[in-house]
Amino acid sequence: MIRYFTEDVKFVLKDKLANNRWLKMVAGSEIRTIGDVNIIFCSDNYILDVNMRYLQHDYFTDIITFDYCEGKTLSGDLFISVDSVRENALEYGVEFDEELHRVMVHGLLHLIGYDDHTPEDEKTIHEKEDYYLKLRSVV
């Protein structure tokens, strides 16, 4: 089950049902199923606090993924900074919703097992993001 929450921001995700279908399709394409996935929308300050408290990282980010997966069942918490997503959308010249979906699928890809620690890993995960973003319109 995919659930949506907010912490310290007023934000409502548009068309949650379509978003759920899309994320489930991504999981299925990667031979995974959705278990309990919580997507928590928050501010830059909130995600910075999470980053410092749990990961000992003193910097802002657009998403933090906590992985609770078991086998091929995806479970985890995806903390998404709405502030950073908005800034990234402006920086990259894309619509807010497109950048938001990119960040959501990025977090799900982390749960699947993709990483972004090396240039090769970054290239792979970005290619997967692009691929699944294109499929979003058909779901």
N, CA, C and O of each residue as an XYZ file, in Angstrom:
556
protein
N       0.840     -1.171      0.000
C       0.000      0.000      0.000
C       0.891      1.242      0.000
O       1.872      1.312      0.741
N       0.550      2.199     -0.818
C       1.270      3.466     -0.865
C       0.421      4.496     -0.135
O      -0.753      4.697     -0.445
N       1.046      5.140      0.839
C       0.335      6.172      1.613
C       1.108      7.475      1.524
O       2.326      7.481      1.345
N       0.384      8.577      1.652
C       0.955      9.911      1.528
C       0.715     10.700      2.809
O      -0.372     10.672      3.387
N       1.753     11.399      3.232
C       1.692     12.203      4.443
C       2.385     13.537      4.191
O       3.119     13.697      3.216
N       2.140     14.483      5.080
C       2.872     15.748      5.045
C       3.416     16.039      6.431
O       2.813     15.690      7.446
N       4.557     16.680      6.448
C       5.161     17.172      7.683
C       5.563     18.618      7.437
O       6.387     18.888      6.563
N       5.015     19.523      8.171
C       5.329     20.955      8.196
C       5.166     21.685      6.856
O       5.735     22.759      6.664
N       4.392     21.107      5.932
C       4.043     21.801      4.686
C       2.579     21.532      4.374
O       2.014     20.518      4.784
N       1.980     22.459      3.643
C       0.642     22.225      3.117
C       0.836     21.801      1.665
O       1.225     22.600      0.814
N       0.559     20.537      1.406
C       0.759     20.005      0.066
C      -0.227     18.871     -0.159
O      -0.424     18.021      0.710
N      -0.844     18.869     -1.332
C      -1.751     17.792     -1.721
C      -1.288     17.252     -3.074
O      -1.222     17.992     -4.055
N      -0.974     15.983     -3.117
C      -0.580     15.343     -4.369
C      -1.810     15.172     -5.247
O      -2.843     14.679     -4.795
N      -1.690     15.583     -6.506
C      -2.785     15.420     -7.461
C      -2.864     13.972     -7.927
O      -1.839     13.337     -8.172
N      -4.044     13.467     -8.045
C      -4.332     12.148     -8.636
C      -3.500     11.018     -8.027
O      -2.682     10.387     -8.696
N      -3.735     10.791     -6.762
C      -3.001      9.745     -6.040
C      -3.226      8.356     -6.644
O      -2.304      7.542     -6.678
N      -4.436      8.083     -7.117
C      -4.716      6.764     -7.676
C      -3.865      6.493     -8.916
O      -3.313      5.403     -9.064
N      -3.758      7.482     -9.809
C      -2.913      7.314    -10.997
C      -1.453      7.175    -10.585
O      -0.713      6.388    -11.176
N      -1.042      7.922     -9.591
C       0.333      7.833     -9.104
C       0.608      6.441     -8.541
O       1.664      5.859     -8.792
N      -0.347      5.913     -7.779
C      -0.190      4.565     -7.216
C      -0.088      3.513     -8.324
O       0.750      2.614     -8.257
N      -0.951      3.630     -9.350
C      -0.893      2.681    -10.474
C       0.477      2.732    -11.144
O       1.061      1.700    -11.474
N       0.978      3.950    -11.340
C       2.278      4.117    -11.985
C       3.408      3.490    -11.159
O       4.226      2.738    -11.689
N       3.447      3.802     -9.869
C       4.507      3.258     -9.017
C       4.409      1.735     -8.910
O       5.432      1.055     -8.840
N       3.191      1.198     -8.897
C       3.020     -0.258     -8.875
C       3.491     -0.879    -10.192
O       4.049     -1.977    -10.203
N       3.262     -0.164    -11.304
C       3.735     -0.635    -12.595
C       5.264     -0.647    -12.623
O       5.866     -1.589    -13.139
N       5.895      0.395    -12.072
C       7.353      0.445    -11.994
C       7.861     -0.755    -11.201
O       8.776     -1.455    -11.636
N       7.265     -0.984    -10.043
C       7.678     -2.111     -9.200
C       7.527     -3.431     -9.957
O       8.438     -4.259     -9.960
N       6.378     -3.619    -10.595
C       6.140     -4.851    -11.340
C       7.125     -5.044    -12.482
O       7.558     -6.165    -12.750
N       7.481     -3.952    -13.156
C       8.449     -4.029    -14.251
C       9.825     -4.464    -13.766
O      10.618     -5.016    -14.528
N      10.095     -4.213    -12.509
C      11.377     -4.584    -11.907
C      11.247     -5.886    -11.091
O      12.114     -6.209    -10.279
N      10.157     -6.618    -11.322
C       9.871     -7.890    -10.652
C       9.816     -7.696     -9.129
O      10.428     -8.442     -8.365
N       9.079     -6.690     -8.728
C       8.879     -6.382     -7.308
C       7.400     -6.116     -7.080
O       6.652     -5.847     -8.020
N       6.992     -6.193     -5.826
C       5.644     -5.802     -5.437
C       5.744     -4.698     -4.395
O       6.756     -4.553     -3.709
N       4.682     -3.935     -4.295
C       4.623     -2.858     -3.313
C       4.119     -3.421     -1.993
O       3.061     -4.048     -1.934
N       4.877     -3.193     -0.950
C       4.440     -3.528      0.409
C       3.897     -2.265      1.048
O       2.870     -1.742      0.614
N       4.568     -1.772      2.068
C       4.184     -0.514      2.723
C       5.185      0.564      2.341
O       6.322      0.573      2.810
N       4.741      1.469      1.482
C       5.572      2.592      1.062
C       4.885      3.870      1.521
O       3.745      4.145      1.148
N       5.589      4.642      2.331
C       5.085      5.921      2.821
C       5.853      7.035      2.139
O       7.083      7.068      2.172
N       5.121      7.947      1.520
C       5.727      9.106      0.889
C       5.361     10.309      1.747
O       4.190     10.661      1.889
N       6.387     10.929      2.314
C       6.189     12.023      3.257
C       6.708     13.307      2.626
O       7.909     13.461      2.404
N       5.792     14.224      2.340
C       6.170     15.512      1.778
C       6.500     16.459      2.915
O       5.761     16.547      3.895
N       7.616     17.172      2.782
C       8.072     18.037      3.867
C       8.822     19.240      3.301
O       8.901     19.420      2.085
N       9.366     20.054      4.189
C      10.129     21.246      3.811
C      11.618     20.927      3.773
O      12.049     19.855      4.198
N      12.395     21.876      3.256
C      13.854     21.745      3.288
C      14.365     21.580      4.715
O      15.215     20.732      4.982
N      13.843     22.396      5.630
C      14.324     22.327      7.019
C      14.004     20.984      7.660
O      14.814     20.443      8.413
N      12.835     20.448      7.365
C      12.455     19.154      7.937
C      13.377     18.048      7.415
O      13.854     17.217      8.187
N      13.623     18.043      6.102
C      14.464     16.985      5.539
C      15.914     17.147      6.003
O      16.625     16.157      6.169
N      16.349     18.381      6.209
C      17.693     18.596      6.752
C      17.798     17.985      8.144
O      18.800     17.350      8.474
N      16.767     18.177      8.956
C      16.759     17.602     10.299
C      16.813     16.074     10.235
O      17.565     15.450     10.984
N      16.024     15.470      9.349
C      16.040     14.010      9.176
C      17.426     13.564      8.717
O      17.961     12.570      9.209
N      17.997     14.298      7.780
C      19.308     13.953      7.245
C      20.383     13.996      8.334
O      21.249     13.123      8.397
N      20.318     15.011      9.179
C      21.316     15.139     10.251
C      21.071     14.109     11.347
O      22.010     13.475     11.828
N      19.820     13.943     11.739
C      19.486     13.072     12.860
C      19.750     11.596     12.568
O      20.304     10.886     13.408
N      19.362     11.137     11.395
C      19.429      9.702     11.112
C      20.614      9.286     10.239
O      21.042      8.133     10.279
N      21.142     10.220      9.455
C      22.220      9.860      8.531
C      23.517     10.615      8.814
O      24.543     10.358      8.183
N      23.466     11.541      9.760
C      24.622     12.367     10.110
C      25.160     13.133      8.902
O      26.369     13.322      8.770
N      24.249     13.577      8.014
C      24.603     14.386      6.848
C      24.084     15.802      7.076
O      22.893     15.995      7.319
N      24.957     16.777      7.000
C      24.577     18.165      7.252
C      24.395     18.911      5.929
O      25.138     19.843      5.621
N      23.390     18.484      5.150
C      23.102     19.179      3.899
C      21.652     18.909      3.489
O      21.022     17.943      3.919
N      21.154     19.809      2.637
C      19.809     19.676      2.094
C      19.818     18.652      0.967
O      20.846     18.425      0.329
N      18.681     18.047      0.732
C      18.512     17.106     -0.373
C      17.045     17.104     -0.767
O      16.195     17.579     -0.014
N      16.748     16.576     -1.934
C      15.349     16.533     -2.359
C      14.628     15.297     -1.838
O      13.409     15.321     -1.666
N      15.362     14.220     -1.586
C      14.721     12.987     -1.103
C      15.677     12.202     -0.220
O      16.884     12.153     -0.457
N      15.102     11.596      0.797
C      15.803     10.620      1.626
C      14.949      9.364      1.628
O      13.745      9.419      1.881
N      15.578      8.238      1.344
C      14.864      6.966      1.283
C      15.332      6.056      2.409
O      16.522      5.771      2.545
N      14.378      5.606      3.210
C      14.661      4.607      4.241
C      14.085      3.282      3.757
O      12.883      3.170      3.513
N      14.933      2.300      3.623
C      14.602      1.015      3.016
C      14.240     -0.007      4.091
O      15.047     -0.308      4.971
N      13.020     -0.536      4.010
C      12.562     -1.607      4.899
C      12.129     -2.821      4.082
O      11.284     -3.597      4.529
N      12.697     -2.994      2.896
C      12.283     -4.062      1.979
C      12.618     -5.437      2.537
O      13.601     -5.623      3.255
N      11.775     -6.384      2.184
C      12.017     -7.788      2.503
C      11.832     -8.585      1.220
O      10.740     -8.644      0.653
N      12.922     -9.193      0.780
C      12.857     -9.955     -0.465
C      12.488     -9.053     -1.622
O      13.125     -8.022     -1.835
N      11.480     -9.426     -2.360
C      11.051     -8.656     -3.529
C       9.880     -7.730     -3.221
O       9.267     -7.177     -4.134
N       9.568     -7.559     -1.934
C       8.493     -6.652     -1.513
C       9.095     -5.326     -1.088
O       9.929     -5.266     -0.185
N       8.661     -4.262     -1.753
C       9.193     -2.931     -1.488
C       8.462     -2.267     -0.344
O       7.243     -2.101     -0.389
N       9.191     -1.893      0.664
C       8.645     -1.149      1.796
C       9.676     -0.109      2.205
O      10.878     -0.373      2.190
N       9.201      1.065      2.567
C      10.119      2.098      3.004
C       9.431      3.433      3.163
O       8.249      3.590      2.858
N      10.198      4.391      3.648
C       9.741      5.768      3.810
C      10.519      6.645      2.850
O      11.749      6.616      2.828
N       9.796      7.432      2.051
C      10.417      8.373      1.129
C      10.097      9.779      1.613
O       8.960     10.233      1.479
N      11.074     10.471      2.169
C      10.908     11.851      2.593
C      11.272     12.735      1.410
O      12.390     12.663      0.898
N      10.335     13.565      0.975
C      10.541     14.409     -0.194
C      10.364     15.868      0.198
O       9.315     16.261      0.708
N      11.404     16.672     -0.045
C      11.319     18.108      0.220
C      10.627     18.793     -0.948
O      11.166     18.858     -2.053
N       9.431     19.300     -0.693
C       8.676     20.024     -1.709
C       9.451     21.280     -2.118
O       9.423     21.675     -3.283
N      10.141     21.907     -1.160
C      10.944     23.099     -1.453
C      12.032     22.779     -2.479
O      12.188     23.496     -3.467
N      12.782     21.704     -2.244
C      13.865     21.331     -3.163
C      13.327     20.917     -4.525
O      13.923     21.245     -5.551
N      12.213     20.203     -4.545
C      11.607     19.806     -5.816
C      11.239     21.052     -6.615
O      11.486     21.112     -7.820
N      10.652     22.045     -5.953
C      10.266     23.294     -6.615
C      11.510     24.002     -7.179
O      11.498     24.459     -8.322
N      12.571     24.091     -6.385
C      13.820     24.724     -6.834
C      14.443     23.958     -7.999
O      14.905     24.566     -8.964
N      14.458     22.626     -7.914
C      15.026     21.809     -8.989
C      14.249     21.980    -10.287
O      14.841     22.045    -11.364
N      12.925     22.053    -10.189
C      12.095     22.225    -11.383
C      12.467     23.530    -12.087
O      12.584     23.564    -13.312
N      12.652     24.594    -11.324
C      13.064     25.869    -11.916
C      14.453     25.764    -12.534
O      14.682     26.234    -13.649
N      15.376     25.146    -11.803
C      16.755     25.018    -12.277
C      16.839     24.218    -13.577
O      17.597     24.573    -14.479
N      16.051     23.127    -13.671
C      16.120     22.257    -14.842
C      15.121     22.634    -15.933
O      15.104     22.024    -17.002
N      14.284     23.647    -15.659
C      13.325     24.110    -16.656
C      12.223     23.124    -16.958
O      11.798     22.988    -18.105
N      11.752     22.424    -15.913
C      10.653     21.467    -16.081
C       9.500     21.856    -15.163
O       9.664     22.658    -14.243
N       8.352     21.286    -15.422
C       7.194     21.527    -14.568
C       7.417     20.889    -13.196
O       8.121     19.887    -13.073
N       6.808     21.482    -12.169
C       6.921     20.960    -10.810
C       6.506     19.496    -10.747
O       7.205     18.679    -10.146
N       5.365     19.155    -11.368
C       4.866     17.778    -11.299
C       5.842     16.783    -11.923
O       6.004     15.676    -11.409
N       6.488     17.159    -13.015
C       7.455     16.263    -13.642
C       8.638     16.009    -12.709
O       9.085     14.872    -12.558
N       9.137     17.070    -12.086
C      10.263     16.900    -11.167
C       9.841     16.091     -9.943
O      10.607     15.265     -9.447
N       8.629     16.327     -9.459
C       8.126     15.568     -8.314
C       8.053     14.082     -8.650
O       8.451     13.239     -7.847
N       7.546     13.765     -9.834
C       7.455     12.357    -10.234
C       8.851     11.752    -10.402
O       9.066     10.586    -10.071
N       9.786     12.532    -10.908
C      11.157     12.041    -11.033
C      11.720     11.681     -9.655
O      12.359     10.642     -9.490
N      11.478     12.542     -8.680
C      12.003     12.288     -7.335
C      11.310     11.075     -6.707
O      11.958     10.270     -6.037
N      10.008     10.943     -6.917
C       9.299      9.782     -6.369
C       9.822      8.482     -6.972
O      10.075      7.524     -6.240
N       9.986      8.432     -8.289
C      10.466      7.192     -8.901
C      11.926      6.956     -8.524
O      12.362      5.809     -8.421
N      12.681      8.030     -8.318
C      14.066      7.885     -7.855
C      14.094      7.153     -6.517
O      14.884      6.228     -6.327
N      13.229      7.569     -5.589
C      13.159      6.899     -4.287
C      12.742      5.445     -4.413
O      13.297      4.575     -3.742
N      11.765      5.178     -5.274
C      11.326      3.800     -5.473
C      12.452      2.961     -6.082
O      12.630      1.800     -5.714
N      13.202      3.541     -7.003
C      14.330      2.818     -7.599
C      15.393      2.494     -6.550
O      16.048      1.454     -6.626
N      15.561      3.383     -5.577
C      16.473      3.064     -4.475
C      15.966      1.846     -3.705
O      16.751      0.969     -3.344
N      14.656      1.788     -3.454
C      14.094      0.627     -2.750
C      14.303     -0.650     -3.561
O      14.512     -1.725     -2.998
N      14.245     -0.526     -4.874
C      14.434     -1.685     -5.746
C      15.875     -2.168     -5.694
O      16.156     -3.344     -5.922
N      16.784     -1.248     -5.391
C      18.183     -1.648     -5.276
C      19.149     -0.831     -6.114
O      20.355     -1.075     -6.076
N      18.642      0.135     -6.872
C      19.517      0.997     -7.665
C      20.159      2.031     -6.750
O      19.552      2.498     -5.786
N      21.400      2.376     -7.074
C      22.142      3.325     -6.261
C      22.640      4.466     -7.132
O      22.511      4.429     -8.356
N      23.205      5.472     -6.498
C      23.739      6.608     -7.252
C      25.050      7.105     -6.636
O      25.310      8.307     -6.586
N      25.861      6.168     -6.173
C      27.119      6.533     -5.519
C      28.277      6.731     -6.495
O      29.222      7.459     -6.193
N      28.212      6.095     -7.648
C      29.277      6.234     -8.633
C      28.687      6.856     -9.903
O      27.470      6.841    -10.088
N      29.533      7.399    -10.772
C      29.017      7.941    -12.038
C      28.241      6.903    -12.855
O      27.240      7.233    -13.490
N      28.701      5.657    -12.839
C      28.001      4.597    -13.577
C      26.626      4.334    -12.969
O      25.641      4.167    -13.688
N      26.569      4.299    -11.620
C      25.293      4.102    -10.931
C      24.339      5.256    -11.227
O      23.153      5.039    -11.476
N      24.857      6.480    -11.200
C      24.035      7.668    -11.483
C      23.447      7.590    -12.884
O      22.269      7.882    -13.091
N      24.275      7.195    -13.841
C      23.805      7.084    -15.230
C      22.671      6.061    -15.323
O      21.655      6.313    -15.971
N      22.844      4.930    -14.686
C      21.823      3.875    -14.732
C      20.522      4.336    -14.098
O      19.455      4.157    -14.686
N      20.588      4.928    -12.907
C      19.353      5.316    -12.223
C      18.653      6.444    -12.975
O      17.423      6.483    -13.008
N      19.410      7.362    -13.580
C      18.783      8.438    -14.359
C      18.127      7.906    -15.630
O      17.076      8.394    -16.045
N      18.745      6.919    -16.234
C      18.124      6.290    -17.403
C      16.819      5.604    -17.023
O      15.834      5.681    -17.757
N      16.813      4.929    -15.871
C      15.581      4.283    -15.385
C      14.511      5.334    -15.086
O      13.345      5.147    -15.434
N      14.900      6.437    -14.442
C      13.952      7.525    -14.165
C      13.310      7.998    -15.470
O      12.086      8.090    -15.568
N      14.140      8.295    -16.465
C      13.633      8.784    -17.756
C      12.673      7.783    -18.384
O      11.613      8.157    -18.886
N      13.050      6.508    -18.353
C      12.220      5.453    -18.931
C      10.847      5.407    -18.253
O       9.816      5.391    -18.925
N      10.846      5.386    -16.912
C       9.569      5.272    -16.200
C       8.752      6.556    -16.235
O       7.525      6.505    -16.154
N       9.402      7.693    -16.351
C       8.641      8.946    -16.505
C       7.878      8.942    -17.820
O       6.745      9.420    -17.873
N       8.475      8.414    -18.879
C       7.788      8.339    -20.167
C       6.585      7.408    -20.074
O       5.565      7.655    -20.716
N       6.689      6.350    -19.290
C       5.581      5.402    -19.160
C       4.443      5.932    -18.295
O       3.333      5.401    -18.340
N       4.705      6.964    -17.516
C       3.675      7.520    -16.617
C       2.431      7.938    -17.381
O       1.316      7.776    -16.885
N       2.608      8.470    -18.571
C       1.466      8.978    -19.329
C       0.557      7.860    -19.848
O      -0.593      8.122    -20.201
N       1.045      6.639    -19.899
C       0.215      5.538    -20.417
C      -0.488      4.764    -19.300
O      -1.303      3.882    -19.571
N      -0.177      5.087    -18.065
C      -0.779      4.360    -16.939
C      -2.062      5.049    -16.505
O      -2.722      4.594    -15.570
